[in-house]
Amino acid sequence: MEELEQHSDFRVRVRKWLGDNLPADWKSQMLGASDDDFVKFQKCWFHKLREGGLATPHWPREWGGGGMSFAEQIVLYQEIARAGAPRLILYFIALHHVPATLLKWGTAKQRQKHLPAILGGDEIWCQGFSEPNAGSDLASLKTRAVRDGDHYVVNGQKTWSSNAHHAKYCLLLARTDAEAPKHKGISYFILDMKSPGVTLKPIKQMTGESHFNEIFLDNVRIPRENLIGAENNGWAVAMSTLASERGLSVLELAERMRYNFQQLLDLAKNRTYRGKTLLEDDEIRRDLVTISVRIRALGALVNNMLTRMMRDDSTSVEPSIIKLFYSDLLRDFTALGVKMSELDGQQTQPILMGGGNETGNWMHDYLYSWAWSISGGSSEIQRNIIAERGLGLPKEPRTA
């Protein structure tokens, strides 16, 4: 992208800072780490990034952020991916969803209370959107919030809430008007996770971790001042929250995959079978070429979307295309790693650093890759969005 060339000096500074400050051997530290060790490491890395002015590049300067241009943010995330730096998984909701929501819809009091606390590293947040029967069809949520004086009394259940067991607050959606159309009767709240009536139940994943949680809400009282936006306008607020995920997050993931492709090549060069390296096997070479081409295609899709975003010319369907493409590619990428690493690749253990392709444990990353076809909007939902918004297909089959 031509827009990035003028930021070459910034790229050099970021690359040098990462070279000087990247935690040594951090992946080994997270291998089998306890939850406490994981939280401590994430907080330490967050504070280091904040001191370097790189933790909140997208925040306005008046709130302590970097106030960086979109092009500068692209450069930053490219360099973070290139260095293989830790991702701030624990702070993702706090650093992206919360400011995007409060800066547009929150009150001055809500911003002043929470944004400085997040920047200080004191607040970890989770998200209470999905429910057992309202995940991909989020507007069908059943959790109820009933007005009672200066409070709302909330009852219901949320699921798939990442890092809820570490969170101090939760961005919560609840139905406040059962008679309204399903998109119209939802309100958006700040939930204190220490409130009486909040119960957490960890969800054991097939990777061995318990990254996700169920949240049970039993007559939980939320102060009226914790309502974000107007009552029954929570759907519009939630769309702003979810829109903050687009663009730079997938750029970083795509860049990490591009650099981590070298791991597959190293496997193919160093593993032997019947006296030959795997790279000499025709089938393996075809698989590697196919993955390489798909990674390049992903990069082209992301670059095209970011270029359009910088020119205010992006479309709502592009993130769905990229999300679907990345989910399928990640699964095939990690599956090839498992295939080439043979028996060694069958072993896994909990690794508290997220679910991409950067852990170095192929089976762990392959198992976790299936989550990408569900989280952030399932692949089926992405296909519907592409069909309806991108191709103009009808929502229901036409009758003869």
SETI-29117 format. One record per residue (C-alpha): residue number from 1; x, y, z. Coordinates in nm, 4 decimals, m for minus. Layout:
% SETI-29117
@n->NUM&x->X&y->Y&z->Z
...
This chain:
% SETI-29117
@n->1&x->0.0000&y->0.0000&z->0.0000
@n->2&x->0.1431&y->0.3334&z->m0.1098
@n->3&x->0.0020&y->0.5076&z->0.1995
@n->4&x->0.2437&y->0.3127&z->0.4211
@n->5&x->0.5647&y->0.4211&z->0.2473
@n->6&x->0.5641&y->0.7617&z->0.4160
@n->7&x->0.5804&y->0.5898&z->0.7567
@n->8&x->0.9099&y->0.4085&z->0.6999
@n->9&x->1.0777&y->0.5943&z->0.9877
@n->10&x->0.7972&y->0.4899&z->1.2215
@n->11&x->0.8387&y->0.1298&z->1.1055
@n->12&x->1.2089&y->0.1407&z->1.1893
@n->13&x->1.1360&y->0.2784&z->1.5375
@n->14&x->0.8754&y->0.0128&z->1.6092
@n->15&x->1.1007&y->m0.2650&z->1.4840
@n->16&x->1.3843&y->m0.1442&z->1.7047
@n->17&x->1.1586&y->m0.1111&z->2.0089
@n->18&x->1.0314&y->m0.4653&z->1.9645
@n->19&x->1.3852&y->m0.5913&z->1.9218
@n->20&x->1.4857&y->m0.4269&z->2.2492
@n->21&x->1.1770&y->m0.5154&z->2.4527
@n->22&x->1.0326&y->m0.8452&z->2.3283
@n->23&x->1.0263&y->m1.0926&z->2.6203
@n->24&x->1.2875&y->m1.3607&z->2.5674
@n->25&x->1.1559&y->m1.7140&z->2.5155
@n->26&x->0.8023&y->m1.6075&z->2.6056
@n->27&x->0.6392&y->m1.9041&z->2.4330
@n->28&x->0.8243&y->m2.1490&z->2.6561
@n->29&x->0.7082&y->m1.9474&z->2.9569
@n->30&x->0.3446&y->m1.9960&z->2.8542
@n->31&x->0.3804&y->m2.3680&z->2.7850
@n->32&x->0.1714&y->m2.5288&z->3.0573
@n->33&x->0.1585&y->m2.2010&z->3.2515
@n->34&x->m0.0963&y->m2.1540&z->3.5281
@n->35&x->m0.3765&y->m1.8999&z->3.5006
@n->36&x->m0.1969&y->m1.6772&z->3.7500
@n->37&x->0.1246&y->m1.6909&z->3.5477
@n->38&x->m0.0691&y->m1.6096&z->3.2314
@n->39&x->m0.2386&y->m1.3056&z->3.3865
@n->40&x->0.0899&y->m1.1819&z->3.5315
@n->41&x->0.2642&y->m1.2166&z->3.1941
@n->42&x->m0.0139&y->m1.0422&z->3.0028
@n->43&x->m0.0199&y->m0.7512&z->3.2490
@n->44&x->0.3576&y->m0.7163&z->3.2325
@n->45&x->0.3551&y->m0.7102&z->2.8511
@n->46&x->0.0655&y->m0.4634&z->2.8480
@n->47&x->0.2520&y->m0.2246&z->3.0784
@n->48&x->0.5631&y->m0.2510&z->2.8631
@n->49&x->0.3675&y->m0.1733&z->2.5469
@n->50&x->0.1952&y->0.1162&z->2.7201
@n->51&x->0.5262&y->0.2642&z->2.8303
@n->52&x->0.6444&y->0.2377&z->2.4704
@n->53&x->0.3299&y->0.4158&z->2.3487
@n->54&x->0.2168&y->0.1087&z->2.1540
@n->55&x->m0.0623&y->m0.0427&z->2.3660
@n->56&x->m0.3466&y->0.1853&z->2.2508
@n->57&x->m0.2538&y->0.3242&z->1.9093
@n->58&x->m0.6215&y->0.3549&z->1.8124
@n->59&x->m0.7288&y->0.5508&z->2.1235
@n->60&x->m0.7635&y->0.9309&z->2.1038
@n->61&x->m0.4782&y->1.1235&z->2.2597
@n->62&x->m0.7140&y->1.2982&z->2.5027
@n->63&x->m0.7790&y->0.9591&z->2.6620
@n->64&x->m0.4146&y->0.8622&z->2.6833
@n->65&x->m0.3971&y->0.6805&z->2.3522
@n->66&x->m0.1497&y->0.7007&z->2.0701
@n->67&x->m0.3850&y->0.8849&z->1.8370
@n->68&x->m0.2130&y->0.7153&z->1.5451
@n->69&x->m0.3376&y->0.7386&z->1.1900
@n->70&x->m0.4880&y->0.4263&z->1.0375
@n->71&x->m0.1766&y->0.3829&z->0.8224
@n->72&x->0.0484&y->0.4014&z->1.1299
@n->73&x->m0.1637&y->0.1390&z->1.3037
@n->74&x->m0.1242&y->m0.0901&z->1.0026
@n->75&x->0.2541&y->m0.0514&z->1.0200
@n->76&x->0.2502&y->m0.1215&z->1.3931
@n->77&x->0.0504&y->m0.4439&z->1.3625
@n->78&x->0.2621&y->m0.5598&z->1.0699
@n->79&x->0.5734&y->m0.5222&z->1.2828
@n->80&x->0.4165&y->m0.6884&z->1.5890
@n->81&x->0.3287&y->m0.9868&z->1.3703
@n->82&x->0.6725&y->m0.9902&z->1.2097
@n->83&x->0.8381&y->m1.0008&z->1.5530
@n->84&x->0.6074&y->m1.2777&z->1.6735
@n->85&x->0.5246&y->m1.0672&z->1.9793
@n->86&x->0.2642&y->m1.1849&z->2.2322
@n->87&x->m0.0931&y->m1.0865&z->2.1609
@n->88&x->m0.2796&y->m0.9021&z->2.4360
@n->89&x->m0.5521&y->m1.1663&z->2.4513
@n->90&x->m0.6533&y->m1.0825&z->2.8063
@n->91&x->m0.7087&y->m0.7161&z->2.7214
@n->92&x->m0.8729&y->m0.7486&z->2.3801
@n->93&x->m1.2258&y->m0.6579&z->2.4920
@n->94&x->m1.0987&y->m0.3802&z->2.7192
@n->95&x->m0.8727&y->m0.2240&z->2.4573
@n->96&x->m1.1015&y->m0.2527&z->2.1549
@n->97&x->m1.4673&y->m0.3170&z->2.2353
@n->98&x->m1.4984&y->m0.0983&z->2.5449
@n->99&x->m1.3531&y->0.2257&z->2.4009
@n->100&x->m1.5360&y->0.1791&z->2.0702
@n->101&x->m1.8582&y->0.1473&z->2.2687
@n->102&x->m1.8103&y->0.4117&z->2.5371
@n->103&x->m1.6583&y->0.6799&z->2.3147
@n->104&x->m1.9639&y->0.6680&z->2.0884
@n->105&x->m2.2477&y->0.5752&z->2.3237
@n->106&x->m2.1243&y->0.6063&z->2.6821
@n->107&x->m2.1781&y->0.8886&z->2.9287
@n->108&x->m1.8981&y->1.1184&z->3.0401
@n->109&x->m1.9075&y->0.9491&z->3.3797
@n->110&x->m1.8726&y->0.6013&z->3.2251
@n->111&x->m1.5765&y->0.7097&z->3.0123
@n->112&x->m1.4025&y->0.8818&z->3.3019
@n->113&x->m1.4482&y->0.5829&z->3.5303
@n->114&x->m1.3386&y->0.3059&z->3.2968
@n->115&x->m1.1030&y->0.4298&z->3.0228
@n->116&x->m0.8242&y->0.5520&z->3.2555
@n->117&x->m0.8574&y->0.2319&z->3.4607
@n->118&x->m0.8166&y->0.0200&z->3.1479
@n->119&x->m0.5134&y->0.2194&z->3.0418
@n->120&x->m0.3662&y->0.1633&z->3.3879
@n->121&x->m0.4023&y->m0.2119&z->3.3418
@n->122&x->m0.6498&y->m0.2417&z->3.6295
@n->123&x->m0.9574&y->m0.3488&z->3.4343
@n->124&x->m0.9994&y->m0.6684&z->3.2366
@n->125&x->m1.3326&y->m0.7010&z->3.0571
@n->126&x->m1.5346&y->m0.9823&z->2.9042
@n->127&x->m1.8363&y->m0.9882&z->2.6764
@n->128&x->m2.1825&y->m1.1229&z->2.7603
@n->129&x->m2.3511&y->m1.1479&z->2.4228
@n->130&x->m2.3946&y->m1.5117&z->2.3167
@n->131&x->m2.6412&y->m1.7466&z->2.4838
@n->132&x->m2.7033&y->m2.1221&z->2.4511
@n->133&x->m2.9812&y->m2.0551&z->2.1968
@n->134&x->m2.8676&y->m1.7138&z->2.0751
@n->135&x->m2.5156&y->m1.7250&z->1.9400
@n->136&x->m2.5127&y->m1.6817&z->1.5662
@n->137&x->m2.8693&y->m1.5462&z->1.5909
@n->138&x->m2.7723&y->m1.2958&z->1.8597
@n->139&x->m3.0966&y->m1.0983&z->1.8410
@n->140&x->m3.2839&y->m1.4010&z->1.9763
@n->141&x->m3.1270&y->m1.3625&z->2.3209
@n->142&x->m3.3536&y->m1.4399&z->2.6189
@n->143&x->m3.1685&y->m1.2843&z->2.9156
@n->144&x->m3.4144&y->m1.0388&z->3.0748
@n->145&x->m3.3528&y->m0.7052&z->3.2442
@n->146&x->m3.6528&y->m0.5618&z->3.4304
@n->147&x->m3.6528&y->m0.2018&z->3.5544
@n->148&x->m3.6843&y->m0.1692&z->3.9336
@n->149&x->m3.6411&y->0.1927&z->4.0430
@n->150&x->m3.2792&y->0.2960&z->3.9877
@n->151&x->m3.1732&y->m0.0595&z->3.8987
@n->152&x->m3.2367&y->m0.3307&z->3.6429
@n->153&x->m3.2894&y->m0.6844&z->3.7720
@n->154&x->m3.1268&y->m0.9310&z->3.5318
@n->155&x->m3.1890&y->m1.3033&z->3.4939
@n->156&x->m3.0492&y->m1.5335&z->3.2292
@n->157&x->m2.7427&y->m1.7123&z->3.0992
@n->158&x->m2.4517&y->m1.6223&z->2.8730
@n->159&x->m2.2001&y->m1.8595&z->2.7180
@n->160&x->m1.8675&y->m1.8627&z->2.5325
@n->161&x->m1.7502&y->m1.5610&z->2.7317
@n->162&x->m1.3732&y->m1.5395&z->2.6867
@n->163&x->m1.1681&y->m1.4713&z->3.0010
@n->164&x->m1.4776&y->m1.4027&z->3.2122
@n->165&x->m1.2999&y->m1.5697&z->3.5058
@n->166&x->m1.0397&y->m1.2915&z->3.4955
@n->167&x->m1.2751&y->m1.0039&z->3.4162
@n->168&x->m1.3780&y->m0.7203&z->3.6447
@n->169&x->m1.6553&y->m0.5985&z->3.4152
@n->170&x->m1.8714&y->m0.7379&z->3.1348
@n->171&x->m2.0359&y->m0.5787&z->2.8322
@n->172&x->m2.3832&y->m0.7291&z->2.8679
@n->173&x->m2.6826&y->m0.7495&z->2.6356
@n->174&x->m3.0258&y->m0.8170&z->2.7865
@n->175&x->m3.3863&y->m0.7908&z->2.6695
@n->176&x->m3.5776&y->m0.5037&z->2.8268
@n->177&x->m3.8914&y->m0.5208&z->2.6121
@n->178&x->m4.0251&y->m0.8693&z->2.5482
@n->179&x->m4.3051&y->m0.7379&z->2.3247
@n->180&x->m4.0851&y->m0.5440&z->2.0829
@n->181&x->m3.9380&y->m0.6964&z->1.7643
@n->182&x->m3.6296&y->m0.8946&z->1.8614
@n->183&x->m3.3815&y->m0.6314&z->1.7389
@n->184&x->m3.5693&y->m0.3466&z->1.9093
@n->185&x->m3.6122&y->m0.4623&z->2.2688
@n->186&x->m3.2487&y->m0.5116&z->2.3699
@n->187&x->m3.0463&y->m0.2912&z->2.6053
@n->188&x->m2.6726&y->m0.2711&z->2.6673
@n->189&x->m2.5223&y->m0.2697&z->3.0183
@n->190&x->m2.1976&y->m0.2590&z->3.2117
@n->191&x->m2.2025&y->m0.5531&z->3.4526
@n->192&x->m1.9787&y->m0.5632&z->3.7587
@n->193&x->m1.8669&y->m0.9265&z->3.7677
@n->194&x->m1.8553&y->m0.9192&z->4.1487
@n->195&x->m2.2284&y->m0.8407&z->4.1724
@n->196&x->m2.4358&y->m1.0795&z->4.3873
@n->197&x->m2.6066&y->m1.3394&z->4.1699
@n->198&x->m2.3269&y->m1.3698&z->3.9095
@n->199&x->m2.1964&y->m1.7262&z->3.8828
@n->200&x->m1.9270&y->m1.8501&z->3.6441
@n->201&x->m1.8803&y->m2.1993&z->3.5092
@n->202&x->m1.5683&y->m2.2691&z->3.2986
@n->203&x->m1.6096&y->m2.4536&z->2.9695
@n->204&x->m1.3440&y->m2.7192&z->2.9186
@n->205&x->m1.2074&y->m2.7090&z->2.5648
@n->206&x->m1.0670&y->m2.9992&z->2.3694
@n->207&x->m0.7256&y->m2.8283&z->2.3870
@n->208&x->m0.7342&y->m2.8775&z->2.7652
@n->209&x->m0.7830&y->m2.5092&z->2.8460
@n->210&x->m1.0846&y->m2.3344&z->2.9962
@n->211&x->m1.0644&y->m2.0079&z->2.8067
@n->212&x->m1.4420&y->m1.9758&z->2.7769
@n->213&x->m1.7072&y->m1.9517&z->3.0452
@n->214&x->m2.0779&y->m1.9681&z->3.1055
@n->215&x->m2.2204&y->m1.6751&z->3.3038
@n->216&x->m2.5346&y->m1.7345&z->3.5098
@n->217&x->m2.7318&y->m1.4295&z->3.6206
@n->218&x->m2.9756&y->m1.4768&z->3.9087
@n->219&x->m3.1598&y->m1.1570&z->4.0106
@n->220&x->m2.8486&y->m0.9499&z->3.9460
@n->221&x->m2.9048&y->m0.5809&z->4.0133
@n->222&x->m2.7387&y->m0.3419&z->3.7697
@n->223&x->m2.7528&y->0.0329&z->3.8470
@n->224&x->m2.9378&y->0.2405&z->3.5898
@n->225&x->m2.6220&y->0.4495&z->3.5442
@n->226&x->m2.4584&y->0.1387&z->3.3924
@n->227&x->m2.6942&y->0.1460&z->3.0936
@n->228&x->m2.4995&y->0.2320&z->2.7762
@n->229&x->m2.7053&y->0.4295&z->2.5284
@n->230&x->m3.0828&y->0.4450&z->2.5442
@n->231&x->m3.3011&y->0.1675&z->2.6804
@n->232&x->m3.4039&y->m0.0736&z->2.4026
@n->233&x->m3.1362&y->0.0633&z->2.1687
@n->234&x->m2.8762&y->m0.1990&z->2.2611
@n->235&x->m2.8679&y->m0.3577&z->1.9168
@n->236&x->m2.7314&y->m0.0413&z->1.7563
@n->237&x->m2.4741&y->m0.0093&z->2.0346
@n->238&x->m2.3706&y->m0.3737&z->1.9908
@n->239&x->m2.3119&y->m0.3221&z->1.6185
@n->240&x->m2.0625&y->m0.0477&z->1.7043
@n->241&x->m1.8899&y->m0.2833&z->1.9454
@n->242&x->m1.8568&y->m0.5625&z->1.6918
@n->243&x->m1.7454&y->m0.3262&z->1.4152
@n->244&x->m1.4338&y->m0.2459&z->1.6190
@n->245&x->m1.3014&y->m0.5985&z->1.5466
@n->246&x->m1.2715&y->m0.5384&z->1.1749
@n->247&x->m0.9550&y->m0.4625&z->0.9863
@n->248&x->m0.6448&y->m0.4494&z->1.2009
@n->249&x->m0.7128&y->m0.7642&z->1.4033
@n->250&x->m0.7327&y->m0.9807&z->1.0937
@n->251&x->m0.4322&y->m0.7969&z->0.9460
@n->252&x->m0.2193&y->m0.9085&z->1.2399
@n->253&x->m0.3453&y->m1.2677&z->1.2125
@n->254&x->m0.2806&y->m1.2791&z->0.8391
@n->255&x->0.0687&y->m1.1363&z->0.8836
@n->256&x->0.1495&y->m1.3902&z->1.1556
@n->257&x->0.0436&y->m1.6724&z->0.9268
@n->258&x->0.2614&y->m1.5348&z->0.6467
@n->259&x->0.5684&y->m1.5360&z->0.8697
@n->260&x->0.4831&y->m1.8663&z->1.0369
@n->261&x->0.4700&y->m2.0418&z->0.7004
@n->262&x->0.8442&y->m2.0786&z->0.7482
@n->263&x->0.7677&y->m2.3291&z->1.0238
@n->264&x->0.5985&y->m2.5546&z->0.7689
@n->265&x->0.8933&y->m2.5217&z->0.5327
@n->266&x->1.1358&y->m2.6071&z->0.8135
@n->267&x->0.9351&y->m2.9178&z->0.8956
@n->268&x->0.9398&y->m3.0252&z->0.5307
@n->269&x->1.3164&y->m2.9679&z->0.5046
@n->270&x->1.4126&y->m3.1388&z->0.8295
@n->271&x->1.1744&y->m3.4354&z->0.8493
@n->272&x->1.2632&y->m3.7484&z->0.6582
@n->273&x->1.0579&y->m4.0434&z->0.5402
@n->274&x->1.2158&y->m4.3501&z->0.3811
@n->275&x->1.5421&y->m4.1719&z->0.3316
@n->276&x->1.3990&y->m3.8556&z->0.1765
@n->277&x->1.2965&y->m3.5229&z->0.3210
@n->278&x->0.9269&y->m3.4424&z->0.3213
@n->279&x->1.0033&y->m3.1572&z->0.0847
@n->280&x->1.0957&y->m3.4165&z->m0.1771
@n->281&x->0.7503&y->m3.5750&z->m0.1505
@n->282&x->0.5220&y->m3.4666&z->m0.4346
@n->283&x->0.2081&y->m3.4594&z->m0.2203
@n->284&x->0.3695&y->m3.2506&z->0.0535
@n->285&x->0.5088&y->m3.0058&z->m0.2016
@n->286&x->0.1617&y->m2.9644&z->m0.3541
@n->287&x->0.0137&y->m2.9055&z->m0.0088
@n->288&x->0.2793&y->m2.6450&z->0.0715
@n->289&x->0.2295&y->m2.4629&z->m0.2581
@n->290&x->m0.1474&y->m2.4599&z->m0.2071
@n->291&x->m0.1164&y->m2.3179&z->0.1450
@n->292&x->0.1375&y->m2.0603&z->0.0285
@n->293&x->m0.0892&y->m1.9401&z->m0.2513
@n->294&x->m0.3873&y->m1.9174&z->m0.0134
@n->295&x->m0.1804&y->m1.7133&z->0.2353
@n->296&x->m0.0898&y->m1.4730&z->m0.0432
@n->297&x->m0.4556&y->m1.4521&z->m0.1427
@n->298&x->m0.5508&y->m1.3772&z->0.2187
@n->299&x->m0.2924&y->m1.0998&z->0.2275
@n->300&x->m0.4334&y->m0.9530&z->m0.0930
@n->301&x->m0.7883&y->m0.9598&z->0.0466
@n->302&x->m0.6798&y->m0.7898&z->0.3691
@n->303&x->m0.4678&y->m0.5273&z->0.1915
@n->304&x->m0.7546&y->m0.4476&z->m0.0429
@n->305&x->m0.9965&y->m0.4059&z->0.2480
@n->306&x->m0.7564&y->m0.1861&z->0.4460
@n->307&x->m0.6839&y->0.0307&z->0.1419
@n->308&x->m1.0563&y->0.0822&z->0.0934
@n->309&x->m1.1031&y->0.1554&z->0.4637
@n->310&x->m0.8339&y->0.4239&z->0.4528
@n->311&x->m1.0250&y->0.5807&z->0.1631
@n->312&x->m1.3657&y->0.5370&z->0.3327
@n->313&x->m1.4693&y->0.3004&z->0.0566
@n->314&x->m1.5036&y->m0.0325&z->0.2397
@n->315&x->m1.8091&y->m0.2571&z->0.2214
@n->316&x->m1.9865&y->m0.4484&z->0.4952
@n->317&x->m1.9318&y->m0.7801&z->0.3197
@n->318&x->m1.5497&y->m0.7716&z->0.3028
@n->319&x->m1.4917&y->m0.8676&z->0.6697
@n->320&x->m1.7202&y->m1.1701&z->0.6241
@n->321&x->m1.5306&y->m1.2864&z->0.3160
@n->322&x->m1.1980&y->m1.2541&z->0.4988
@n->323&x->m1.3257&y->m1.4156&z->0.8204
@n->324&x->m1.4556&y->m1.7169&z->0.6259
@n->325&x->m1.1402&y->m1.7435&z->0.4158
@n->326&x->m0.9107&y->m1.7174&z->0.7201
@n->327&x->m1.1058&y->m1.9750&z->0.9235
@n->328&x->m1.0781&y->m2.2380&z->0.6504
@n->329&x->m0.7145&y->m2.1563&z->0.5780
@n->330&x->m0.6132&y->m2.1703&z->0.9449
@n->331&x->m0.7628&y->m2.5172&z->0.9805
@n->332&x->m0.5808&y->m2.6482&z->0.6712
@n->333&x->m0.2568&y->m2.4696&z->0.7661
@n->334&x->m0.2418&y->m2.6287&z->1.1115
@n->335&x->m0.3638&y->m2.9662&z->0.9824
@n->336&x->m0.0663&y->m2.9784&z->0.7466
@n->337&x->0.1623&y->m2.9039&z->1.0410
@n->338&x->0.0128&y->m3.1980&z->1.2314
@n->339&x->0.0494&y->m3.4208&z->0.9263
@n->340&x->0.4157&y->m3.3399&z->0.8699
@n->341&x->0.5224&y->m3.3542&z->1.2347
@n->342&x->0.3961&y->m3.7144&z->1.2588
@n->343&x->0.3737&y->m3.8636&z->1.6104
@n->344&x->0.5324&y->m3.5555&z->1.7670
@n->345&x->0.2467&y->m3.3508&z->1.6295
@n->346&x->m0.0158&y->m3.5622&z->1.8062
@n->347&x->0.0861&y->m3.4353&z->2.1485
@n->348&x->m0.0701&y->m3.1297&z->2.3030
@n->349&x->m0.0982&y->m2.9540&z->2.6353
@n->350&x->m0.2653&y->m2.6338&z->2.7555
@n->351&x->m0.0867&y->m2.3297&z->2.6156
@n->352&x->m0.2138&y->m1.9966&z->2.7411
@n->353&x->m0.1394&y->m1.7684&z->2.4503
@n->354&x->m0.4496&y->m1.7838&z->2.2330
@n->355&x->m0.5592&y->m1.9742&z->1.9297
@n->356&x->m0.3861&y->m1.8870&z->1.6071
@n->357&x->m0.0895&y->m2.0623&z->1.4526
@n->358&x->0.1889&y->m1.9222&z->1.6669
@n->359&x->0.2175&y->m2.1560&z->1.9665
@n->360&x->0.4593&y->m2.4014&z->1.8054
@n->361&x->0.2330&y->m2.6937&z->1.9036
@n->362&x->0.0580&y->m2.8079&z->1.5871
@n->363&x->m0.2074&y->m3.0245&z->1.7469
@n->364&x->m0.3065&y->m2.7513&z->1.9914
@n->365&x->m0.3388&y->m2.4976&z->1.7114
@n->366&x->m0.5278&y->m2.7406&z->1.4880
@n->367&x->m0.7825&y->m2.8209&z->1.7597
@n->368&x->m0.8248&y->m2.4526&z->1.8401
@n->369&x->m0.8620&y->m2.3642&z->1.4724
@n->370&x->m1.2134&y->m2.5104&z->1.4742
@n->371&x->m1.3191&y->m2.2375&z->1.7166
@n->372&x->m1.2572&y->m1.9832&z->1.4414
@n->373&x->m1.5458&y->m2.1271&z->1.2409
@n->374&x->m1.7769&y->m2.0331&z->1.5303
@n->375&x->m1.6377&y->m1.7287&z->1.7133
@n->376&x->m1.7075&y->m1.3781&z->1.5870
@n->377&x->m1.9950&y->m1.5054&z->1.3749
@n->378&x->m2.0058&y->m1.8650&z->1.2533
@n->379&x->m1.9003&y->m1.9611&z->0.9019
@n->380&x->m2.2659&y->m2.0309&z->0.8177
@n->381&x->m2.3597&y->m1.6766&z->0.9202
@n->382&x->m2.0700&y->m1.5328&z->0.7173
@n->383&x->m2.1912&y->m1.7229&z->0.4106
@n->384&x->m2.5422&y->m1.5815&z->0.4600
@n->385&x->m2.4025&y->m1.2268&z->0.4854
@n->386&x->m2.1979&y->m1.2752&z->0.1691
@n->387&x->m2.4965&y->m1.4220&z->m0.0149
@n->388&x->m2.7496&y->m1.1612&z->0.0946
@n->389&x->m2.5441&y->m0.8401&z->0.1125
@n->390&x->m2.2738&y->m0.9198&z->m0.1403
@n->391&x->m2.4602&y->m1.1204&z->m0.4032
@n->392&x->m2.8107&y->m0.9881&z->m0.3413
@n->393&x->m2.9605&y->m1.3337&z->m0.3001
@n->394&x->m3.2988&y->m1.3646&z->m0.1249
@n->395&x->m3.3128&y->m1.4623&z->0.2420
@n->396&x->m3.5610&y->m1.7401&z->0.1719
@n->397&x->m3.6054&y->m1.9640&z->m0.1312
@n->398&x->m3.8669&y->m1.8288&z->m0.3667
@n->399&x->m4.1742&y->m2.0448&z->m0.4144
@n->400&x->m4.2836&y->m2.1389&z->m0.7593
